[in-house]
Amino acid sequence: MKGKNVKKIIDLHVHSYVSDGSYRPAELAWLAKDRGLAAWALTDHDNISGCREAAEASVQAGVEFINGMELTAGFEGHKLHIVCLGFDPEHSAWKNVYSRVRAVKEARLDDIIEYVHNKGVDISMEQVRQFAYGPLDRYAIMRYLVSLHMYDRAQPLWDNYLDPAVQEFGLSVNISAEEALPLVHEAGGKTSLAHFHKSIGLKGLTRAEQEDSIRRLHELGLDGMEAYYPNYTDEDREFAAHMIAKYNLLATGGTDFHGTNRPGIELGTGIDCNMQVPYEFFKKLKK
């Protein structure tokens, strides 16, 4: 990756072992260097526990880093993932958001474990505690289930065990976009709509309805959306580019890398090298 003609690329959507990825935060920094990335962001689901470790390792690896988190938020009956980048984790506004999302992720773990156990899985709180990384939450349950090698990826564990338990115990309530977006701004962060085309997004709406939702989210404080994502269709990509240009949104992008928990997607390059997020996005974000 040396030479003047090499394109500098970044990845602003990456998950670690702190949530549902398979790599430790520090390992991701060195992997980013190995893959030739100029910069990256750690965006674990509703968790910033790995950001300090990732930042310190990135300095050692010589890769630029910005802290992040993929926030789960509600918006008019939809569950959205909003990538938050560059916020001050010590700011009172951020602590307001963070304490509310953590309260949901850490709630009723005993009940969730019992629910999974009743579906025939050998699981206990004692076993799950061994898989805690940072605060004990439902992702520790997921990591324990991954260790049982029930499937070749993590998603079926959510579909068959964890998400039904979350629904059963009323834990699918999230902070609203209306509340969260201004608070992230107040803490100095930028927000970007992740994978608008997926079910955790705006899937099921017409293009006109999706545009209307994006416009209203922008009015509430949404800064940008992902211009690059591994499984965008050409039409998805064109629509995202049109929205970014029309509403003067901040363009971001990333692979949504999960390591071995989501096979076939590589850090920085996506599926079969189908994407390269330009470094210019990172420079604009840092400004």
C-alpha positions in Angstrom: 0.0 0.0 0.0 2.9 2.3 -0.6 3.3 4.9 -3.3 1.7 8.1 -4.5 -1.0 6.5 -6.6 -2.5 4.3 -3.9 -6.0 5.4 -2.9 -6.3 5.9 0.8 -9.4 4.2 2.2 -11.2 4.0 5.5 -13.9 2.1 7.3 -16.4 3.9 9.5 -18.6 0.9 10.5 -16.8 -1.8 12.4 -17.8 -4.1 15.3 -15.6 -5.7 17.9 -15.9 -8.4 20.6 -17.4 -5.7 22.8 -20.7 -6.2 20.9 -21.2 -8.8 18.3 -17.8 -8.9 16.4 -15.2 -11.6 16.8 -12.0 -9.4 17.1 -10.9 -7.5 20.2 -10.7 -3.7 19.7 -6.9 -3.7 19.7 -6.8 -6.5 17.2 -9.0 -4.5 14.8 -6.5 -1.6 14.9 -3.7 -3.9 13.7 -6.0 -5.6 11.2 -6.8 -2.1 9.8 -3.1 -1.5 9.3 -2.7 -4.9 7.7 -5.5 -4.2 5.3 -4.0 -0.8 4.3 -6.6 1.4 5.9 -5.7 5.0 6.5 -8.4 5.5 9.2 -11.3 3.6 10.9 -14.0 3.9 13.6 -15.1 1.4 16.1 -18.9 1.4 16.1 -20.1 -1.3 18.5 -23.8 -1.6 19.1 -24.9 0.7 21.9 -21.5 0.4 23.6 -18.3 2.4 23.7 -16.3 0.2 26.1 -13.8 -0.7 23.4 -13.0 2.8 22.1 -10.1 3.6 24.4 -8.4 0.3 23.7 -9.0 0.8 20.0 -7.6 4.3 20.1 -4.5 3.4 21.9 -3.8 0.4 19.6 -4.4 2.6 16.6 -1.7 5.1 17.7 0.7 2.1 18.0 -0.3 0.8 14.6 -0.1 4.2 12.9 -3.7 4.2 11.7 -6.0 7.2 12.3 -9.0 6.5 14.5 -12.2 8.2 15.6 -14.4 6.9 18.4 -17.9 5.8 17.5 -21.0 3.8 18.4 -23.9 2.3 16.4 -27.0 3.7 18.3 -30.3 1.8 18.2 -33.1 4.4 17.9 -36.8 4.4 17.2 -38.4 6.6 14.5 -42.1 6.4 13.6 -42.4 2.7 14.0 -39.0 1.8 12.5 -36.0 0.6 14.4 -32.9 2.5 13.0 -29.2 2.1 13.5 -27.5 5.5 13.6 -23.7 5.6 13.5 -22.5 8.2 15.9 -18.9 9.5 15.4 -16.5 11.8 17.1 -18.6 12.6 20.2 -17.1 13.5 23.6 -17.8 10.5 25.9 -17.5 12.7 29.0 -20.0 15.2 27.9 -23.2 15.3 30.0 -25.4 15.1 26.9 -23.6 11.9 25.7 -23.9 10.4 29.1 -27.6 11.0 29.0 -28.0 9.1 25.8 -25.5 6.4 26.8 -27.1 5.7 30.2 -30.5 5.1 28.6 -29.3 2.7 26.0 -27.2 0.8 28.5 -30.1 0.4 30.8 -32.0 -1.5 28.1 -29.0 -3.7 27.0 -28.3 -4.7 30.6 -31.9 -5.3 31.7 -33.4 -8.7 32.7 -30.5 -10.9 31.8 -31.6 -13.6 34.2 -35.0 -13.8 32.3 -33.3 -13.9 28.9 -31.0 -16.7 30.0 -33.9 -18.6 31.4 -35.8 -18.1 28.2 -32.9 -19.5 26.1 -32.4 -22.4 28.6 -36.1 -23.3 28.2 -35.5 -23.7 24.5 -33.1 -26.5 25.2 -29.7 -24.7 25.4 -27.2 -25.5 28.2 -26.8 -22.0 29.6 -26.5 -20.3 33.0 -25.5 -16.9 34.3 -22.3 -18.4 35.6 -21.4 -19.6 32.1 -22.4 -16.2 30.5 -20.3 -14.2 33.0 -17.2 -15.8 31.5 -18.0 -14.1 28.2 -18.4 -10.5 29.6 -16.2 -7.9 28.0 -16.9 -4.7 29.7 -20.4 -4.5 31.2 -22.4 -7.7 31.4 -25.2 -7.4 28.8 -27.1 -9.5 26.2 -24.0 -9.5 24.0 -22.3 -11.7 26.6 -25.1 -14.1 26.1 -24.6 -14.0 22.4 -20.8 -14.6 22.7 -21.5 -17.6 24.9 -24.0 -19.0 22.3 -21.4 -18.4 19.6 -19.0 -20.6 21.6 -21.4 -23.5 21.4 -21.0 -23.5 17.6 -24.7 -23.9 17.0 -24.5 -22.1 13.6 -21.8 -20.9 11.3 -22.6 -17.2 12.0 -24.2 -15.1 14.7 -27.4 -13.9 13.1 -29.5 -17.1 13.7 -28.7 -16.8 17.4 -30.5 -13.5 17.4 -33.3 -14.7 15.2 -34.1 -17.9 17.1 -33.2 -17.0 20.7 -32.2 -13.5 21.7 -34.7 -11.3 19.7 -37.7 -13.5 20.7 -36.6 -13.1 24.3 -36.2 -9.4 23.9 -39.8 -9.2 22.5 -41.1 -11.5 25.3 -39.8 -9.2 28.0 -40.6 -5.9 26.4 -37.0 -4.9 25.9 -37.3 -3.7 22.3 -38.1 -0.1 23.3 -35.3 2.2 22.3 -34.5 5.9 22.7 -36.2 7.9 19.9 -34.3 9.6 17.1 -36.0 12.8 18.1 -34.4 12.7 21.5 -31.0 11.2 20.6 -29.9 13.2 17.6 -29.8 16.6 19.3 -28.0 15.1 22.3 -25.3 13.6 20.2 -24.8 16.9 18.5 -24.5 18.6 21.9 -21.7 16.2 22.7 -19.9 17.2 19.6 -20.7 14.2 17.5 -21.9 13.6 14.0 -24.7 11.1 13.1 -25.2 9.0 10.0 -28.0 6.7 9.0 -26.7 3.2 8.6 -27.9 0.7 6.0 -31.2 2.5 5.2 -32.2 -0.4 2.9 -32.4 -3.1 5.6 -35.2 -4.1 8.0 -33.3 -2.2 10.7 -33.7 0.9 8.6 -36.3 2.0 6.1 -37.0 -1.3 4.3 -40.6 -1.7 3.2 -41.1 2.0 2.3 -41.2 3.3 -1.2 -38.4 5.5 -2.4 -40.6 8.5 -2.0 -41.4 7.5 1.6 -37.7 6.7 2.3 -36.8 10.2 1.1 -39.5 11.8 3.3 -38.1 9.9 6.3 -34.5 10.9 5.6 -35.6 14.5 5.1 -37.4 14.6 8.4 -34.5 12.9 10.2 -32.2 15.5 8.8 -34.5 18.2 10.1 -34.2 16.5 13.6 -30.4 16.7 13.4 -29.3 13.7 11.3 -26.0 14.7 9.6 -25.5 12.1 7.0 -26.0 8.6 5.7 -23.9 5.7 4.4 -23.0 6.2 0.8 -21.1 2.8 0.9 -22.4 -0.5 2.3 -21.4 -4.0 1.2 -24.7 -5.3 0.0 -26.2 -2.1 -1.5 -27.6 -2.7 -4.9 -26.7 -0.2 -7.7 -30.1 1.4 -7.1 -29.5 1.6 -3.4 -26.1 3.3 -4.0 -27.6 5.7 -6.5 -30.5 6.6 -4.2 -28.1 7.2 -1.2 -25.9 9.4 -3.4 -29.0 11.4 -4.5 -30.1 11.9 -0.9 -26.6 13.0 0.2 -26.4 15.6 -2.7 -30.0 16.8 -2.4 -30.0 17.4 1.4 -26.3 18.3 1.7 -25.7 15.3 4.0 -22.4 14.1 5.3 -21.3 11.0 3.3 -20.0 8.1 5.4 -19.6 4.4 4.7 -18.3 1.1 6.1 -18.3 -2.6 5.8 -20.3 -3.4 9.0 -17.4 -5.8 9.7 -18.1 -8.5 12.3 -15.2 -10.8 11.7 -16.1 -14.5 11.7 -19.5 -13.8 13.1 -20.5 -12.5 9.6 -18.4 -14.4 7.1 -17.7 -13.1 3.6 -17.3 -9.4 4.6 -13.8 -8.1 4.9 -12.6 -5.0 6.8 -12.2 -2.0 4.4 -13.3 -3.8 1.2 -16.6 -5.5 1.9 -17.7 -8.4 -0.2 -15.2 -9.5 -2.8 -13.6 -6.1 -2.7 -16.8 -4.4 -3.9 -16.3 -1.1 -1.9 -13.6 1.4 -0.9 -14.7 4.3 1.2 -12.5 7.3 0.3 -10.3 9.0 2.9 -11.9 12.4 1.9 -15.0 11.3 4.0 -12.8 11.0 7.1 -11.3 14.5 6.5 -14.7 16.1 6.1 -15.9 14.3 9.3 -12.8 15.5 11.3 -13.5 19.1 10.2 
